[in-house]
Amino acid sequence: MSHIAIRRFCHSLAFAALPLLGLATASTNAAEAIKPAPAFTIEQLKALPQDGWLTNGGNLSNQRFSPLNQINRDNVAKLKGVWRAGLKGSALELRHNNQAQPLIYEGVLYISTGQDDVFAISIDTGETLWSYQSGLKDSDALVCCGWVSRGVGMGDGKIYIGQLDSKLVALDQKTGKVVWSIKTADPKVGYSFTAAPLYYDGMVIIGNAGGDMGTRGRMRAFNAKTGADIWTFYTIPGPGEFGHDSWPQDKNVWEWGGAPIWHTPAVDPEAGLLYFSTGNAGPVVGGAVRPGNNLFTASILALDIKTGKYKWHFQEVHHDIWDYDAPNPIILFEANYNGVKRKGLAQAGKTGWIYLLDRLTGEPLIGIDEKPVLQEPRQATAATQPVPRGDALVPLDIPYAPENYELINKGAIFTPFFDKPVPFTPMAAVNWPPSAYDPSTNLMFVCATDVANAAVANATQYEKPTFSQQFLGGAYVGAGLLRRGLISAVDLKTNKIAWQKQFNDGCRSGQLATAGGLLFMGRNDGRLEALDTKNGNKLWEFRTDAPINSAVSTFQYKGKQYIATYAGGGLFGAQKGDGVWLFSLDGTLNQLPTVSAAPNPNPTMQGGNAAAPKAAATAPAGRVANKAAGKTTYMGVCVYCHGETGTGGHGGGAELTSALTVDAIMAMLSTGKGQMPNFTGALSVEQMHDIASFVKEDLIIKK
């Protein structure tokens, strides 16, 4: 039995007492049990969610707010599990990052996994009514940041899934069978889908990922009935298009300029506008090859929803070289400014600021000032950067120099670098986990991480993308500092922090706010928490079997309010799970017991259900490592932090140097070090041996 198979087997035994666990076959009565969704009206999609959860963001405004208050501050302590539904062991490999938000309609929950498998689950019983298996293999997708799915779309009797092989697939909502499937781009050159599609007015709307691989971003709309193309908007303008002059005119670097889309867009039906924000430029850290502001990277965009035509944009970061893109979903809201009610838009950026704009014009609601920043001519840095008025969510400089670096410019935001590593902060302050907004208080709830990074550019930026590795033009090398999570409530009328809480782990989970005065959020250690929206005080927690990084959904069914979430593990190096959990005030399942945490100071499952190693792993006596297998595992698990060449990746991992031995690498894998979690329980000793041998004998030598 393989290591993964053993994990799945043990995983199922651990929950044998829970109802309806590990069903191997779909129900034969699925079609009779499922009521297909209509071609939702605009009014249905606009409304705050009550009897279901119809879109990824809860409604077209992406507010992730529920008007339900049956579960509230006074009784949330009584919340317990109703059932845990297993997803047939889907997406349990370390390459998978399970980040999907559940959709709910007429007593059925719909969820996708990092494998792009889709499940329909009965709310009444937890039974899997049908499942769709994508059948994706390693060779089918070329991705920068793990195998990710952030959810499905729903409407007109179909469930829609954007796959990592760049296919958009429509499934029959009653049976899970494929109605239509279209290949939208070539996955071999980095195109993929990770965002949840949006159904709107007979269209399915989705943007492609892959900007870190050397792609050209695009938002597209398809006919929901047939899959036929309706319109395409390129986030990197071509020759003759507005914004093309922000790219070099003497070379074609714009063709792989990036600006991917990582989230589901928002819609203002009255204005007829679609809103989304974009990812970083390519090459990511190499700016010399692409002088100019590089539109529409790291930008907020408004399009005519019927035609896909450009309406306005606001660029958050000019000529980005710090990976300061904008993956957090756009939120639409209304609030009074200077006595006038305005239609607003909010986007929480990796810079650590919230950008507040008039969504009809793109003009700042409070003020965003262009301020001079430190220059590095060899990187063609922009002379100024937009700085929102109000509070930053994280510190914007480094108070003390990291032990291995000279601190330049206090390591402040927008500190440039070139041929020598330079630390800066923040590193991806607000990432993809969606924020929430309470329209009754104008508070926006945002999950952020306070940690620094360091980077260096090199000559690879002048080369075309290879489509065999990330298109960086340099490397992230990490600052070697610990991270902390920050959950903040921000008053959007002032852009000031109303309250803020910190914890000793990164904050990488989505938010749900309710009229019951509750803010639900997952934690990296497998807990689901409910905080008081007034002050952030914790009122309830429930420990599940795997990290909860996806957002939480709530709905009313047969007169009762329920909470639903996916404990799948949505981060690199994190434990994975296949459990969808349902909670209510009359649930009977208690939380799981605490398992001793790993000894390193910032483990992925700190204080939770991570395996705690007794001693560092060592190579089995006489064993010959399988370095080919080690390379495969490294590329699926380690590459995000350490990069394809071992010099550093997006996650800010340390450079892998020749001083490392096979035993030292195995010790780090099994016990953790600094920000690196331990992989005991996720990798076998043999797999650790394979990785360590590949790194020491192949990867480091080739550098």
Salt bridges, closest charged atoms under 4 A:
GLU43 OE2 - LYS46 NZ 3.74
GLU93 OE1 - ARG95 NE 3.40
ASP124 OD1 - LYS558 NZ 3.08
ASP138 OD1 - ARG95 NH1 1.79
ASP140 OD2 - LYS137 NZ 3.49
ASP156 OD2 - LYS158 NZ 3.46
ASP156 OD2 - LYS225 NZ 3.06
ASP201 OD2 - LYS306 NZ 3.45
ASP212 OD2 - HIS650 NE2 2.60
ASP229 OD1 - ARG220 NH2 3.01
GLU241 OE1 - ARG216 NH2 3.73
ASP268 OD2 - LYS343 NZ 3.18
ASP268 OD2 - ARG359 NE 2.83
GLU270 OE2 - LYS46 NZ 2.70
ASP323 OD2 - LYS350 NZ 3.26
ASP323 OD2 - HIS650 NE2 3.96
ASP325 OD1 - LYS350 NZ 2.71
GLU334 OE1 - LYS341 NZ 3.58
GLU334 OE2 - ARG359 NH2 3.87
ASP358 OD2 - ARG342 NH2 3.06
ASP369 OD1 - ARG389 NH2 2.83
GLU370 OE2 - HIS318 NE2 2.89
GLU376 OE2 - ARG378 NE 3.05
ASP391 OD1 - LYS496 NZ 3.77
ASP419 OD2 - ARG378 NH1 3.54
ASP450 OD2 - ARG484 NE 2.72
ASP491 OD1 - LYS493 NZ 3.08
ASP525 OD2 - ARG527 NE 2.79
GLU529 OE2 - ARG523 NH1 3.02
GLU529 OE2 - ARG527 NH1 3.14
GLU529 OE2 - LYS538 NZ 3.57
ASP532 OD1 - ARG73 NE 2.76
GLU541 OE1 - ARG527 NH1 2.91
GLU541 OE1 - LYS538 NZ 2.84
ASP545 OD2 - HIS11 NE2 3.17
ASP545 OD2 - ARG84 NH2 3.00
ASP578 OD1 - HIS11 ND1 3.63
ASP578 OD1 - ARG84 NH2 2.75
ASP586 OD2 - LYS560 NZ 2.42
GLU655 OE2 - LYS703 NZ 3.38
ASP690 OD1 - ARG623 NH1 2.88
GLU697 OE1 - LYS627 NZ 3.26
ASP698 OD1 - LYS627 NZ 3.33
